[in-house]
Amino acid sequence: MHGDMAASSNRIRMGSLVAAIDQGTSSTRFLVFNSKTAELLSHHQVEIKQSFPKEGWVEEDPKEILQSVYECMERTCEKLTQLNIDISNIKAIGVTNQRETTLVWDKETGEPLYNAIVWLDLRTQSTVESLINKTPGRNKNHLKHKTGLPISTYFSAVKLRWLMDNVDDVHQAVISRRAMFGTVDSWLIWCLTGGKCGGVHCTDVTNASRTMLFNIHTLDWDPELCKYFGIPMEILPRVRSSSEIYGLMKSGALSGIPISGCLGDQSAALVGQMCFQDGQAKNTYGTGCFLLRNTGSKPVMSDHGLLTTVAYKLGRDKPAFYALEGSVAIAGAVVRWLQDNLGIITSSEELEKLAASVGTSYGCYFVPAFSGLYAPYWEPSARGIICGLTQFTNKSHVAFAALEAVCFQTREILDAMNQDSGIPLTQLQVDGGMTLNRLLMQLQADILCIPVVKPSMPETTALGAAMAAGAAEGVSVWSLDHDDLSEVTSEKFEPQINPEESQLRYARWKKAVQRSMNWETTEPVSKGNGDSSIFSSAPFGFYIMGSMLMLIGANYIAGSLSISPMCLEFKIKKRVDWMASDEVFSHF
């Protein structure tokens, strides 16, 4: 007892600390900051497994996500104790999360009813095309006046509709009023505040604005939108501001600490970069790439393929601020693809070395449209291509082209943003895991023809969530007043090539993008059991019919006209069965 008291008295008292849960697409982290200096004191990270049950499907296990949060919390608290820092000084916890990813769980058992459908998932493409075809003028922006969003596979409403239509457990739970829907923030807050024993079912305005069910003007769920998608409103979480006490932690070393901040990851990065003024912008390089520009307290609708989204609402009685957003599906994900699928690198560091070893793509262009193209095209039919290959091209050139692809996609959305705002950005603030790649940052400055500014502390997403939590009424350990905000040290990358060369490379990239378009359609190509039919392919269909005719002709020439119709039918059927088997593909 006396030993514990002595150990406690020896711990460093640093003033108020604030923690953040940063639950991303590829990993979960728990980070603890000093609320006075914004210094990162300790953190822990756990990778998250993604599963790909079918082509275009991307799922994650909700229980694994939750367990990763608990693990990160425990390990970070252990590290703080080893640093002699008193964890009782943690006064609040903020949550930031991958947006749009869709979960449904049973409020009575606390069990998820299906895997989380990740934002990148494409299974709803046919649903989206059907919805667009039914709108006047086949207009994908039919709901934009309320939601700020195009009708797309990206957002939660169509994923939720798919779950209700295709997963019996979800369907039954909705009928029996046991179902709860939420994005990742809702799932975590509900579980951490008690789960089936009184957990708080809520979300914040930034996450709600990514569902296509939320009216960005009224700042609430919209009955007409819910009716449009056939979503019962009783399964939706309560919408709260981004900075208020939602509930208390119910277990673990941090039991009793309020959860008082919640922001979708890109909004959190905007706050963490302290882009509180109209016109300030940041670009986050994670699994995808997301450029947000603060547009003030009124939503601005884009004429150039950008989204209008809620940036933050830092208090129940505070106004909502809005942003224009350019969303790119594949940025850091291309690194994982090169590593896991092609095996040409073993780490992200190796990618930078490979690319730097050649310093050019040698005319090779990589459009990583693995999930279609997001902003500014919103073209789900696009697919990834690598073009401009020659015999000279090697894996180093492909690595360089992959990095350039991230930069070209950023330029596309920056151009659209400059057109919408009429005031070009003079520099770009950046953050996210990929900003550790110095070659990428230099390429980005070269391709944009403006300086790129990277903060020395790259964890701005988690910092934003911590700031929102610490500033909440009833916590008030973090001041968001301009004069009280900590000065951020940063590194600046200046353009090193002339604008003409940059424009030439960008023009060739645009040409490659056009090549990737209209690659995949959702016209019926399968039998009732979901298996692809070779008859859906015209060349194979002609080949089969030709084979039948040749078989009949051969029998005729051989004088086999005495063959019985049944035997002839059997021979033809055997030929067709073989053509429909996997064996046929080994002949091409």
DARA-V749166 format. One record per residue. N is the residue number from 1. SS is DSSP state (@ for helix, = for strand, . for the rest). PSI is psi as a letter, one per 30 degrees, with the letter a starting at -180 (none if undefined). D_LAST is the distance of its C-alpha to the last C-alpha in Angstrom with 1 decimal. Layout:
n:N ss:SS psi:PSI d_last:D_LAST
n:N ss:SS psi:PSI d_last:D_LAST
This chain:
n:1 ss:. psi:e d_last:76.2
n:2 ss:@ psi:e d_last:78.2
n:3 ss:@ psi:e d_last:75.2
n:4 ss:@ psi:e d_last:72.9
n:5 ss:@ psi:e d_last:75.4
n:6 ss:@ psi:e d_last:75.8
n:7 ss:@ psi:e d_last:72.0
n:8 ss:@ psi:e d_last:71.8
n:9 ss:@ psi:f d_last:74.7
n:10 ss:@ psi:f d_last:73.0
n:11 ss:. psi:k d_last:69.9
n:12 ss:= psi:k d_last:69.4
n:13 ss:. psi:j d_last:70.3
n:14 ss:. psi:g d_last:68.3
n:15 ss:. psi:a d_last:69.2
n:16 ss:. psi:k d_last:66.8
n:17 ss:= psi:l d_last:63.1
n:18 ss:= psi:k d_last:60.3
n:19 ss:= psi:l d_last:56.9
n:20 ss:= psi:k d_last:53.6
n:21 ss:= psi:k d_last:50.5
n:22 ss:= psi:j d_last:47.4
n:23 ss:= psi:j d_last:44.5
n:24 ss:. psi:a d_last:41.4
n:25 ss:. psi:e d_last:37.7
n:26 ss:. psi:f d_last:37.0
n:27 ss:= psi:l d_last:40.5
n:28 ss:= psi:k d_last:44.0
n:29 ss:= psi:l d_last:47.1
n:30 ss:= psi:k d_last:50.8
n:31 ss:= psi:k d_last:53.1
n:32 ss:= psi:k d_last:56.9
n:33 ss:= psi:l d_last:58.7
n:34 ss:= psi:k d_last:62.4
n:35 ss:. psi:f d_last:63.4
n:36 ss:. psi:e d_last:65.9
n:37 ss:. psi:f d_last:63.8
n:38 ss:. psi:g d_last:60.2
n:39 ss:. psi:k d_last:59.6
n:40 ss:= psi:j d_last:56.7
n:41 ss:= psi:e d_last:58.4
n:42 ss:= psi:l d_last:55.6
n:43 ss:= psi:l d_last:52.2
n:44 ss:= psi:k d_last:49.5
n:45 ss:= psi:k d_last:45.8
n:46 ss:= psi:k d_last:43.3
n:47 ss:= psi:k d_last:39.5
n:48 ss:. psi:k d_last:38.0
n:49 ss:. psi:k d_last:34.7
n:50 ss:. psi:k d_last:32.2
n:51 ss:= psi:l d_last:29.8
n:52 ss:. psi:i d_last:26.6
n:53 ss:. psi:e d_last:26.2
n:54 ss:. psi:l d_last:23.5
n:55 ss:. psi:k d_last:21.7
n:56 ss:. psi:f d_last:24.6
n:57 ss:. psi:k d_last:27.2
n:58 ss:. psi:k d_last:29.8
n:59 ss:= psi:l d_last:32.7
n:60 ss:= psi:l d_last:35.6
n:61 ss:. psi:j d_last:38.1
n:62 ss:@ psi:e d_last:41.5
n:63 ss:@ psi:e d_last:43.4
n:64 ss:@ psi:e d_last:41.8
n:65 ss:@ psi:e d_last:42.7
n:66 ss:@ psi:e d_last:46.3
n:67 ss:@ psi:e d_last:46.5
n:68 ss:@ psi:e d_last:45.4
n:69 ss:@ psi:e d_last:48.3
n:70 ss:@ psi:e d_last:50.8
n:71 ss:@ psi:e d_last:49.5
n:72 ss:@ psi:e d_last:49.8
n:73 ss:@ psi:e d_last:53.2
n:74 ss:@ psi:e d_last:54.5
n:75 ss:@ psi:e d_last:53.2
n:76 ss:@ psi:e d_last:54.6
n:77 ss:@ psi:e d_last:57.9
n:78 ss:@ psi:e d_last:58.0
n:79 ss:@ psi:e d_last:57.3
n:80 ss:@ psi:e d_last:60.1
n:81 ss:@ psi:e d_last:62.5
n:82 ss:@ psi:f d_last:61.7
n:83 ss:. psi:g d_last:62.5
n:84 ss:. psi:g d_last:65.8
n:85 ss:= psi:k d_last:65.0
n:86 ss:. psi:j d_last:66.4
n:87 ss:@ psi:f d_last:63.7
n:88 ss:@ psi:f d_last:66.4
n:89 ss:@ psi:f d_last:66.5
n:90 ss:= psi:j d_last:63.1
n:91 ss:= psi:f d_last:64.4
n:92 ss:= psi:l d_last:61.3
n:93 ss:= psi:k d_last:57.6
n:94 ss:= psi:l d_last:55.1
n:95 ss:= psi:k d_last:51.6
n:96 ss:= psi:l d_last:48.7
n:97 ss:= psi:l d_last:45.2
n:98 ss:. psi:k d_last:41.7
n:99 ss:. psi:l d_last:42.2
n:100 ss:. psi:f d_last:40.5
n:101 ss:. psi:k d_last:39.0
n:102 ss:= psi:k d_last:40.0
n:103 ss:= psi:k d_last:41.7
n:104 ss:= psi:k d_last:43.6
n:105 ss:= psi:l d_last:45.9
n:106 ss:= psi:j d_last:48.6
n:107 ss:. psi:f d_last:52.1
n:108 ss:. psi:e d_last:53.8
n:109 ss:. psi:f d_last:51.6
n:110 ss:. psi:g d_last:50.4
n:111 ss:. psi:k d_last:46.9
n:112 ss:= psi:k d_last:43.8
n:113 ss:. psi:f d_last:42.1
n:114 ss:. psi:l d_last:38.6
n:115 ss:. psi:l d_last:37.0
n:116 ss:= psi:k d_last:37.8
n:117 ss:= psi:j d_last:35.2
n:118 ss:. psi:l d_last:34.9
n:119 ss:. psi:e d_last:35.5
n:120 ss:. psi:f d_last:31.9
n:121 ss:. psi:k d_last:30.4
n:122 ss:. psi:g d_last:28.4
n:123 ss:. psi:f d_last:28.6
n:124 ss:. psi:g d_last:31.2
n:125 ss:@ psi:e d_last:29.3
n:126 ss:@ psi:e d_last:29.4
n:127 ss:@ psi:e d_last:33.1
n:128 ss:@ psi:e d_last:33.9
n:129 ss:@ psi:e d_last:32.3
n:130 ss:@ psi:e d_last:34.2
n:131 ss:@ psi:e d_last:37.4
n:132 ss:@ psi:e d_last:37.0
n:133 ss:@ psi:f d_last:36.4
n:134 ss:. psi:f d_last:39.7
n:135 ss:. psi:l d_last:41.7
n:136 ss:@ psi:k d_last:43.8
n:137 ss:@ psi:g d_last:41.8
n:138 ss:@ psi:h d_last:38.7
n:139 ss:. psi:j d_last:40.4
n:140 ss:. psi:f d_last:38.8
n:141 ss:. psi:g d_last:42.3
n:142 ss:. psi:e d_last:44.1
n:143 ss:. psi:g d_last:45.5
n:144 ss:@ psi:e d_last:46.0
n:145 ss:@ psi:f d_last:49.8
n:146 ss:@ psi:e d_last:50.3
n:147 ss:@ psi:f d_last:47.6
n:148 ss:. psi:g d_last:46.9
n:149 ss:. psi:k d_last:43.1
n:150 ss:. psi:l d_last:40.3
n:151 ss:. psi:j d_last:38.6
n:152 ss:. psi:l d_last:35.6
n:153 ss:. psi:f d_last:33.6
n:154 ss:. psi:e d_last:35.5
n:155 ss:. psi:l d_last:38.8
n:156 ss:@ psi:e d_last:40.2
n:157 ss:@ psi:e d_last:41.1
n:158 ss:@ psi:f d_last:37.7
n:159 ss:@ psi:e d_last:36.7
n:160 ss:@ psi:e d_last:40.0
n:161 ss:@ psi:e d_last:39.4
n:162 ss:@ psi:e d_last:36.0
n:163 ss:@ psi:e d_last:37.8
n:164 ss:@ psi:e d_last:40.4
n:165 ss:@ psi:f d_last:38.0
n:166 ss:@ psi:f d_last:35.5
n:167 ss:. psi:j d_last:37.4
n:168 ss:@ psi:e d_last:40.1
n:169 ss:@ psi:e d_last:42.3
n:170 ss:@ psi:e d_last:42.5
n:171 ss:@ psi:e d_last:43.3
n:172 ss:@ psi:e d_last:46.0
n:173 ss:@ psi:e d_last:47.5
n:174 ss:@ psi:e d_last:47.8
n:175 ss:@ psi:e d_last:49.5
n:176 ss:. psi:g d_last:51.9
n:177 ss:. psi:h d_last:52.6
n:178 ss:. psi:f d_last:51.5
n:179 ss:= psi:k d_last:48.6
n:180 ss:= psi:k d_last:48.9
n:181 ss:= psi:k d_last:46.4
n:182 ss:= psi:l d_last:46.3
n:183 ss:. psi:a d_last:44.4
n:184 ss:@ psi:e d_last:44.5
n:185 ss:@ psi:e d_last:48.1
n:186 ss:@ psi:e d_last:49.4
n:187 ss:@ psi:e d_last:47.8
n:188 ss:@ psi:e d_last:49.3
n:189 ss:@ psi:e d_last:52.7
n:190 ss:@ psi:e d_last:53.0
n:191 ss:@ psi:e d_last:52.2
n:192 ss:@ psi:f d_last:54.4
n:193 ss:. psi:g d_last:57.4
n:194 ss:. psi:f d_last:57.5
n:195 ss:. psi:b d_last:54.4
n:196 ss:. psi:f d_last:55.5
n:197 ss:. psi:h d_last:59.0
n:198 ss:. psi:g d_last:59.8
n:199 ss:. psi:k d_last:56.9
n:200 ss:. psi:k d_last:57.0
n:201 ss:. psi:j d_last:54.2
n:202 ss:= psi:l d_last:54.0
n:203 ss:= psi:l d_last:52.0
n:204 ss:= psi:l d_last:53.0
n:205 ss:@ psi:e d_last:52.8
n:206 ss:@ psi:e d_last:50.0
n:207 ss:@ psi:e d_last:47.6
n:208 ss:@ psi:e d_last:48.7
n:209 ss:. psi:f d_last:48.0
n:210 ss:. psi:g d_last:44.2
n:211 ss:. psi:f d_last:43.8
n:212 ss:. psi:g d_last:44.2
n:213 ss:. psi:f d_last:47.0
n:214 ss:= psi:k d_last:49.7
n:215 ss:= psi:j d_last:52.0
n:216 ss:. psi:f d_last:52.5
n:217 ss:. psi:e d_last:55.8
n:218 ss:. psi:f d_last:57.5
n:219 ss:. psi:h d_last:55.9
n:220 ss:= psi:l d_last:55.2
n:221 ss:= psi:k d_last:52.7
n:222 ss:. psi:j d_last:52.6
n:223 ss:@ psi:e d_last:53.2
n:224 ss:@ psi:e d_last:51.5
n:225 ss:@ psi:e d_last:48.3
n:226 ss:@ psi:e d_last:48.3
n:227 ss:@ psi:e d_last:48.8
n:228 ss:@ psi:e d_last:46.0
n:229 ss:@ psi:f d_last:43.5
n:230 ss:. psi:h d_last:45.3
n:231 ss:. psi:k d_last:46.4
n:232 ss:. psi:k d_last:49.7
n:233 ss:@ psi:f d_last:51.9
n:234 ss:@ psi:f d_last:53.5
n:235 ss:@ psi:f d_last:50.4
n:236 ss:. psi:k d_last:50.5
n:237 ss:. psi:l d_last:52.3
n:238 ss:= psi:k d_last:55.5
n:239 ss:= psi:k d_last:55.1
n:240 ss:= psi:l d_last:57.3
n:241 ss:. psi:l d_last:58.0
n:242 ss:. psi:f d_last:56.2
n:243 ss:= psi:j d_last:59.4
n:244 ss:= psi:l d_last:61.6
n:245 ss:= psi:j d_last:62.1
n:246 ss:= psi:e d_last:59.7
n:247 ss:= psi:a d_last:60.7
n:248 ss:= psi:k d_last:61.5
n:249 ss:. psi:k d_last:59.4
n:250 ss:. psi:f d_last:60.1
n:251 ss:. psi:l d_last:59.1
n:252 ss:. psi:a d_last:58.7
n:253 ss:. psi:f d_last:60.7
n:254 ss:. psi:g d_last:60.6
n:255 ss:. psi:k d_last:61.9
n:256 ss:. psi:f d_last:64.2
n:257 ss:. psi:k d_last:62.7
n:258 ss:= psi:k d_last:61.9
n:259 ss:= psi:j d_last:58.4
n:260 ss:= psi:g d_last:59.5
n:261 ss:= psi:k d_last:56.6
n:262 ss:= psi:k d_last:53.3
n:263 ss:= psi:k d_last:50.9
n:264 ss:= psi:k d_last:47.2
n:265 ss:@ psi:e d_last:45.9
n:266 ss:@ psi:e d_last:45.8
n:267 ss:@ psi:e d_last:49.3
n:268 ss:@ psi:e d_last:50.5
n:269 ss:@ psi:e d_last:49.2
n:270 ss:@ psi:e d_last:51.1
n:271 ss:@ psi:e d_last:54.2
n:272 ss:@ psi:e d_last:53.7
n:273 ss:. psi:f d_last:53.4
n:274 ss:. psi:h d_last:56.7
n:275 ss:. psi:i d_last:55.4
n:276 ss:. psi:f d_last:58.2
n:277 ss:. psi:k d_last:59.1
n:278 ss:. psi:k d_last:57.7
n:279 ss:. psi:f d_last:55.3
n:280 ss:. psi:k d_last:54.4
n:281 ss:= psi:l d_last:50.7
n:282 ss:= psi:l d_last:48.4
n:283 ss:= psi:k d_last:44.7
n:284 ss:= psi:k d_last:43.3
n:285 ss:= psi:j d_last:40.2
n:286 ss:. psi:b d_last:38.8
n:287 ss:. psi:e d_last:35.5
n:288 ss:. psi:a d_last:35.7
n:289 ss:= psi:k d_last:38.2
n:290 ss:= psi:j d_last:41.2
n:291 ss:= psi:j d_last:43.8
n:292 ss:= psi:k d_last:46.9
n:293 ss:= psi:k d_last:50.0
n:294 ss:= psi:k d_last:53.2
n:295 ss:= psi:g d_last:54.6
n:296 ss:= psi:a d_last:57.8
n:297 ss:. psi:g d_last:59.2
n:298 ss:. psi:k d_last:57.6
n:299 ss:. psi:k d_last:53.9
n:300 ss:. psi:k d_last:52.4
n:301 ss:. psi:k d_last:49.6
n:302 ss:. psi:k d_last:46.9
n:303 ss:. psi:g d_last:46.0
n:304 ss:. psi:h d_last:43.0
n:305 ss:. psi:g d_last:40.6
n:306 ss:. psi:l d_last:42.6
n:307 ss:= psi:l d_last:43.8
n:308 ss:= psi:k d_last:47.4
n:309 ss:= psi:l d_last:48.2
n:310 ss:= psi:k d_last:51.2
n:311 ss:= psi:e d_last:51.8
n:312 ss:= psi:l d_last:54.5
n:313 ss:. psi:j d_last:57.8
n:314 ss:. psi:i d_last:59.9
n:315 ss:. psi:k d_last:62.4
n:316 ss:. psi:e d_last:63.3
n:317 ss:. psi:g d_last:65.8
n:318 ss:. psi:l d_last:63.9
n:319 ss:. psi:l d_last:62.0
n:320 ss:. psi:k d_last:58.2
n:321 ss:= psi:l d_last:56.6
n:322 ss:= psi:l d_last:53.3
n:323 ss:= psi:l d_last:50.5
n:324 ss:= psi:k d_last:47.8
n:325 ss:= psi:k d_last:44.5
n:326 ss:= psi:k d_last:41.3
n:327 ss:= psi:k d_last:38.6
n:328 ss:= psi:k d_last:35.4
n:329 ss:. psi:e d_last:32.9
n:330 ss:. psi:j d_last:31.4
n:331 ss:. psi:d d_last:33.6
n:332 ss:@ psi:f d_last:34.2
n:333 ss:@ psi:f d_last:31.2
n:334 ss:@ psi:f d_last:29.0
n:335 ss:@ psi:e d_last:30.8
n:336 ss:@ psi:e d_last:29.9
n:337 ss:@ psi:e d_last:26.2
n:338 ss:@ psi:e d_last:26.2
n:339 ss:@ psi:e d_last:28.0
n:340 ss:@ psi:e d_last:26.5
n:341 ss:@ psi:e d_last:22.8
n:342 ss:@ psi:f d_last:22.2
n:343 ss:. psi:g d_last:25.1
n:344 ss:. psi:f d_last:26.2
n:345 ss:. psi:l d_last:29.8
n:346 ss:. psi:f d_last:32.0
n:347 ss:. psi:l d_last:34.6
n:348 ss:@ psi:e d_last:35.5
n:349 ss:@ psi:e d_last:38.0
n:350 ss:@ psi:e d_last:35.3
n:351 ss:@ psi:e d_last:33.6
n:352 ss:@ psi:e d_last:36.8
n:353 ss:@ psi:e d_last:37.3
n:354 ss:@ psi:e d_last:33.8
n:355 ss:@ psi:e d_last:34.3
n:356 ss:@ psi:f d_last:37.8
n:357 ss:@ psi:f d_last:36.9
n:358 ss:@ psi:f d_last:35.3
n:359 ss:. psi:g d_last:37.3
n:360 ss:. psi:l d_last:34.7
n:361 ss:. psi:f d_last:31.2
n:362 ss:. psi:h d_last:31.0
n:363 ss:. psi:g d_last:29.8
n:364 ss:. psi:k d_last:27.1
n:365 ss:= psi:k d_last:27.4
n:366 ss:= psi:j d_last:26.2
n:367 ss:= psi:j d_last:26.5
n:368 ss:. psi:i d_last:26.3
n:369 ss:. psi:h d_last:26.2
n:370 ss:. psi:f d_last:24.8
n:371 ss:. psi:h d_last:27.2
n:372 ss:. psi:a d_last:27.3
n:373 ss:= psi:k d_last:30.2
n:374 ss:. psi:b d_last:33.8
n:375 ss:. psi:k d_last:36.8
n:376 ss:. psi:g d_last:37.5
n:377 ss:. psi:e d_last:34.5
n:378 ss:. psi:h d_last:34.0
n:379 ss:= psi:j d_last:30.5
n:380 ss:. psi:f d_last:28.5
n:381 ss:. psi:f d_last:25.4
n:382 ss:. psi:l d_last:24.9
n:383 ss:. psi:l d_last:22.4
n:384 ss:. psi:k d_last:22.5
n:385 ss:= psi:l d_last:21.3
n:386 ss:= psi:k d_last:22.0
n:387 ss:= psi:l d_last:22.5
n:388 ss:. psi:g d_last:24.5
n:389 ss:. psi:k d_last:22.7
n:390 ss:. psi:l d_last:23.5
n:391 ss:. psi:f d_last:23.2
n:392 ss:. psi:f d_last:26.6
n:393 ss:. psi:k d_last:25.5
n:394 ss:. psi:a d_last:25.8
n:395 ss:@ psi:f d_last:26.3
n:396 ss:@ psi:e d_last:29.9
n:397 ss:@ psi:e d_last:29.1
n:398 ss:@ psi:e d_last:26.7
n:399 ss:@ psi:e d_last:29.6
n:400 ss:@ psi:e d_last:32.1
n:401 ss:@ psi:e d_last:29.9
n:402 ss:@ psi:e d_last:29.8
n:403 ss:@ psi:e d_last:33.6
n:404 ss:@ psi:e d_last:33.9
n:405 ss:@ psi:e d_last:31.9
n:406 ss:@ psi:e d_last:34.5
n:407 ss:@ psi:e d_last:37.2
n:408 ss:@ psi:e d_last:35.7
n:409 ss:@ psi:e d_last:35.3
n:410 ss:@ psi:e d_last:39.0
n:411 ss:@ psi:e d_last:40.1
n:412 ss:@ psi:e d_last:38.5
n:413 ss:@ psi:f d_last:40.5
n:414 ss:@ psi:e d_last:43.6
n:415 ss:@ psi:e d_last:43.6
n:416 ss:@ psi:e d_last:43.4
n:417 ss:@ psi:e d_last:46.2
n:418 ss:@ psi:e d_last:48.4
n:419 ss:@ psi:e d_last:48.0
n:420 ss:@ psi:e d_last:49.0
n:421 ss:@ psi:f d_last:52.0
n:422 ss:. psi:f d_last:53.1
n:423 ss:. psi:j d_last:54.2
n:424 ss:. psi:k d_last:51.6
n:425 ss:. psi:k d_last:51.4
n:426 ss:. psi:f d_last:53.0
n:427 ss:= psi:l d_last:51.4
n:428 ss:= psi:k d_last:48.8
n:429 ss:= psi:k d_last:49.8
n:430 ss:= psi:l d_last:46.9
n:431 ss:= psi:l d_last:46.3
n:432 ss:. psi:l d_last:43.7
n:433 ss:@ psi:e d_last:42.0
n:434 ss:@ psi:f d_last:39.9
n:435 ss:@ psi:f d_last:43.2
n:436 ss:@ psi:f d_last:43.8
n:437 ss:. psi:j d_last:41.2
n:438 ss:@ psi:e d_last:43.6
n:439 ss:@ psi:e d_last:41.0
n:440 ss:@ psi:e d_last:39.6
n:441 ss:@ psi:e d_last:43.1
n:442 ss:@ psi:e d_last:43.8
n:443 ss:@ psi:e d_last:40.6
n:444 ss:@ psi:e d_last:41.6
n:445 ss:@ psi:e d_last:45.0
n:446 ss:@ psi:e d_last:43.6
n:447 ss:@ psi:e d_last:41.1
n:448 ss:@ psi:f d_last:43.8
n:449 ss:. psi:g d_last:46.6
n:450 ss:. psi:l d_last:49.0
n:451 ss:= psi:k d_last:50.1
n:452 ss:= psi:k d_last:48.3
n:453 ss:= psi:j d_last:50.8
n:454 ss:= psi:k d_last:49.8
n:455 ss:= psi:k d_last:52.4
n:456 ss:. psi:f d_last:53.3
n:457 ss:. psi:j d_last:52.8
n:458 ss:. psi:f d_last:49.2
n:459 ss:. psi:h d_last:49.6
n:460 ss:@ psi:f d_last:50.8
n:461 ss:@ psi:e d_last:48.9
n:462 ss:@ psi:e d_last:50.8
n:463 ss:@ psi:e d_last:54.0
n:464 ss:@ psi:e d_last:53.8
n:465 ss:@ psi:e d_last:53.7
n:466 ss:@ psi:e d_last:56.6
n:467 ss:@ psi:e d_last:58.6
n:468 ss:@ psi:e d_last:58.2
n:469 ss:@ psi:e d_last:59.3
n:470 ss:@ psi:f d_last:62.2
n:471 ss:. psi:f d_last:63.5
n:472 ss:. psi:k d_last:63.6
n:473 ss:. psi:k d_last:66.9
n:474 ss:. psi:f d_last:68.4
n:475 ss:. psi:d d_last:66.7
n:476 ss:. psi:h d_last:67.6
n:477 ss:. psi:g d_last:67.0
n:478 ss:. psi:j d_last:64.8
n:479 ss:. psi:k d_last:66.2
n:480 ss:. psi:g d_last:63.9
n:481 ss:. psi:k d_last:66.7
n:482 ss:@ psi:e d_last:65.7
n:483 ss:@ psi:f d_last:68.6
n:484 ss:@ psi:f d_last:67.6
n:485 ss:. psi:k d_last:63.9
n:486 ss:. psi:k d_last:63.1
n:487 ss:. psi:k d_last:62.3
n:488 ss:. psi:k d_last:58.7
n:489 ss:. psi:k d_last:58.1
n:490 ss:= psi:l d_last:54.9
n:491 ss:= psi:k d_last:53.0
n:492 ss:= psi:k d_last:52.2
n:493 ss:= psi:j d_last:49.3
n:494 ss:. psi:k d_last:50.3
n:495 ss:. psi:k d_last:47.8
n:496 ss:. psi:g d_last:47.5
n:497 ss:. psi:l d_last:45.6
n:498 ss:. psi:l d_last:46.9
n:499 ss:@ psi:e d_last:46.0
n:500 ss:@ psi:e d_last:44.5
n:501 ss:@ psi:e d_last:41.8
n:502 ss:@ psi:e d_last:41.2
n:503 ss:@ psi:e d_last:40.8
n:504 ss:@ psi:e d_last:38.4
n:505 ss:@ psi:e d_last:36.0
n:506 ss:@ psi:e d_last:36.4
n:507 ss:@ psi:e d_last:35.7
n:508 ss:@ psi:e d_last:32.3
n:509 ss:@ psi:e d_last:31.6
n:510 ss:@ psi:e d_last:32.4
n:511 ss:@ psi:e d_last:30.0
n:512 ss:@ psi:e d_last:27.2
n:513 ss:@ psi:e d_last:28.3
n:514 ss:@ psi:e d_last:28.0
n:515 ss:@ psi:f d_last:24.3
n:516 ss:@ psi:f d_last:23.8
n:517 ss:. psi:l d_last:25.5
n:518 ss:. psi:h d_last:24.3
n:519 ss:. psi:e d_last:20.8
n:520 ss:. psi:k d_last:21.1
n:521 ss:. psi:l d_last:23.1
n:522 ss:. psi:h d_last:24.4
n:523 ss:. psi:l d_last:24.2
n:524 ss:. psi:k d_last:23.7
n:525 ss:. psi:g d_last:20.2
n:526 ss:= psi:l d_last:21.1
n:527 ss:. psi:l d_last:22.9
n:528 ss:. psi:f d_last:26.4
n:529 ss:. psi:g d_last:25.4
n:530 ss:. psi:f d_last:23.5
n:531 ss:. psi:k d_last:20.0
n:532 ss:= psi:k d_last:17.4
n:533 ss:. psi:k d_last:16.7
n:534 ss:@ psi:f d_last:13.5
n:535 ss:@ psi:f d_last:16.2
n:536 ss:@ psi:f d_last:17.0
n:537 ss:. psi:k d_last:14.1
n:538 ss:@ psi:e d_last:15.2
n:539 ss:@ psi:e d_last:12.0
n:540 ss:@ psi:e d_last:10.9
n:541 ss:@ psi:e d_last:14.6
n:542 ss:@ psi:e d_last:15.0
n:543 ss:@ psi:e d_last:12.1
n:544 ss:@ psi:e d_last:14.0
n:545 ss:@ psi:e d_last:17.3
n:546 ss:@ psi:e d_last:16.4
n:547 ss:@ psi:e d_last:15.5
n:548 ss:@ psi:e d_last:18.8
n:549 ss:@ psi:e d_last:20.7
n:550 ss:@ psi:e d_last:19.4
n:551 ss:@ psi:e d_last:20.4
n:552 ss:@ psi:e d_last:23.8
n:553 ss:@ psi:e d_last:24.3
n:554 ss:@ psi:e d_last:23.6
n:555 ss:@ psi:e d_last:26.2
n:556 ss:@ psi:e d_last:28.6
n:557 ss:@ psi:e d_last:28.4
n:558 ss:. psi:g d_last:28.9
n:559 ss:. psi:g d_last:32.0
n:560 ss:. psi:g d_last:30.8
n:561 ss:. psi:f d_last:32.4
n:562 ss:. psi:f d_last:34.6
n:563 ss:. psi:k d_last:31.8
n:564 ss:. psi:l d_last:32.9
n:565 ss:@ psi:e d_last:31.4
n:566 ss:@ psi:e d_last:30.8
n:567 ss:@ psi:e d_last:28.9
n:568 ss:@ psi:e d_last:26.7
n:569 ss:@ psi:e d_last:26.1
n:570 ss:@ psi:e d_last:25.2
n:571 ss:@ psi:e d_last:22.6
n:572 ss:@ psi:e d_last:21.1
n:573 ss:@ psi:e d_last:21.2
n:574 ss:@ psi:e d_last:19.5
n:575 ss:@ psi:e d_last:16.6
n:576 ss:@ psi:e d_last:16.5
n:577 ss:@ psi:e d_last:17.0
n:578 ss:@ psi:e d_last:14.0
n:579 ss:@ psi:e d_last:11.9
n:580 ss:@ psi:f d_last:13.6
n:581 ss:. psi:l d_last:13.1
n:582 ss:@ psi:f d_last:11.2
n:583 ss:@ psi:e d_last:9.9
n:584 ss:@ psi:e d_last:7.5
n:585 ss:@ psi:f d_last:5.5
n:586 ss:@ psi:f d_last:5.6
n:587 ss:@ psi:g d_last:3.8
n:588 ss:. psi:none d_last:0.0
